[in-house]
Amino acid sequence: MQLIRSFPAVIPPERNYVIDDARRIYNHDHDYRELIELHDDVIHIDWDTAVSREALESFAKQARSDPERVLVAPVLVYPSPKRTGLSTPVWNVRRYLPGDAAMRYCTPEDAAAHLFGFGMVYLPASLLWAFGQVLGTPVAPRFGDMEFAAWHYRHVRAEAPIAWDCTPVHVHYRISEVIL
């Protein structure tokens, strides 16, 4: 299992991000295809997501307990100019409503998600490889987090367990705007 932190090829100006010694990959337009080339199970953390040592160790232990299954750490996404329509923070995990025509954000009462972001996620090598086999087709035209999650929902398992005891922090909020 490898720990990978992905970074955009160009860091947007005035954005907070994490500096650590995790192995980095750099992507263009949120394309994560380099994860496939690792030929290993991956705990992926986004460039702007922080996690405590204890939470990371717990998450890895949970991933090892069911190594062929995706595991998602819920990450709060804060309202921002990029996230139109958000007035309060939401978790980066969603569930389809009956009929699959609409979705809702998951809450701690949900044990699993249908769709998930890559803020912090465990991805088995076998699933990365399988996704690579359909990458570039109408099933998976690109390797973004939502494309992978939708493929996983439709072709692997509808449910991806959520590790609610591991809640990394998405540091994209503007700390200067916090009211103290």
N, C-alpha and C positions, 0 to 999 in steps of 0.2 A: 504494500500500500504506500502510495506517495502523497505527500502534502504539496499542493500546487496553489500558488496565488497568481491569478491572472490580472494583468494590467492592460488598459487600452494602449495602443501604440503611441497615442498622443494624450497626455493627461489634460483634461479640460481645465482652463484657468479658474482659479479661485475655488477649487474643490479640495476637500479634505481627503486624505488617503493614509494608508498604513505603510509604515516602513519597518520591515523585519527581515529575517534571514531565510524566509521560506523560498523554495525554488519558484522562479517566476516564468510565466509564459506571457507573451505580448500578443494581443489580438487586434484585428481591424474590424470595426463595425460589430462588435460582440460576437465574433466567430470563434468558437471554441474547438475547432477541428484538431488543433495540436494535442488535445487531450487523448484522442484516439491513438496518436503515434507513440504515446508513452507505453502502451502494451502492459498496463498495470491498473490495479484498482486505484482510485483517486479520491482524496478528500480535497475538494476544490473550494477555495475562498476567494471572493472578489477583492479587488484592490482597495475598496473603500469599506471593508468590513473587518472589525476587530473582534477577537475572541480571547477569553481567558484560557490559561493553560489547563485549568481544571475542566472547563467545558470542552475543550478540544480533546483531552484525554478520554473523557466520558463519551463523547461523540464517536471517537475511534473504536472504543470498546463495544459500543452498540453496533457499529458497522461490522465489526469482526464477528459478532454473534449471528449475523445473517448476511454473509458476504456476497450473496448473489442478488441482493435486494437494494434498491435505491433507498437512501435515508436522507431526510431533509431537516436542516436546522432552521427554525423560523426566524426571520429577520424583520424587524419593524422598518417600514418604508414611511418616511415622513413627507408631508405635503411639501411641494416645491414647484417652481415654475415649470419644470419638466413633467410633473405629475398632475396634469390638469384634472379637476374633478375630485381630488382628495382634499377633504377639510380636516381630517384627523389621521393619525398614523394607522396603518394597516399592516398585517403580516404578509410576507411575500409568498404566501401559499393560498391556493384557491380550491374550491370544490364546485363542480357543476351542479346545478339544480336539476330536479327530475326533468328528463327530456333532453338534457345537454344543450339547451338553447341559451341558457344564461348561467352566470357564475356568481359566487359570493366569496368573500375573503374568509379564510379559516379563522377560528378562534381557538383558545386553549381547550375547549370542549371537543374539538375534532382530533381524532387519533391519526388521521391520514389526510393527505391532499391528493387532488387529481392533477393540478398544475402547480409548478414550483419554480422559483427563481434559483439562480446559482450563487446567491450570496454566500451560502455554505451548504455543501451537499456532498454526499458520498456517492460515487458512481463506479459500479463494478466494471472491470475491464471487459467482461463478456458482453455487457450492454453497450459500452462504448464501441466495441468492435461491430456488434449487430447494427447499431445506428449508422456506423460508417458504411455499411453495405448498402444502405438506402439513401445515404447523403447525396444530394444533387439530383434526386428524383422528385416527382410531385409529392411523394410521401414525406420527404424531408429536404426541401430545396436548399436549406442552409443549416448551420449548426449554431443556433442561438439557444438560450436556455428554454424559452417557451416552445420552440420547435422540438427540442429533445423531450420536454415534459409532455407535450401533446402526443408525440410518437409513443412514449412510454405508456401513457393512458390508453391509447387505442390499440397498441400491438404487444404490450408486455403485461402490465398490471395496471388496473385502474387506480389502485391505492398505493401511495408512497408514504410510509410512516413518517410522522413528524416527531422529532426529538425535542419536546417542549422543555426539557431540563437543560437544554443547551441553546441559549438565545444570544447569538452574536449581536454586535451593534453596528448598524450601518451609519458610518460617520459622515454621510453626505449632508447632514443638516448644517446650517450656518450657526456655529457656536456663538458668534458675536451677536446673534439675534435672540439668544436665550435670556429670558427675563429673570434676573437674580433677585 
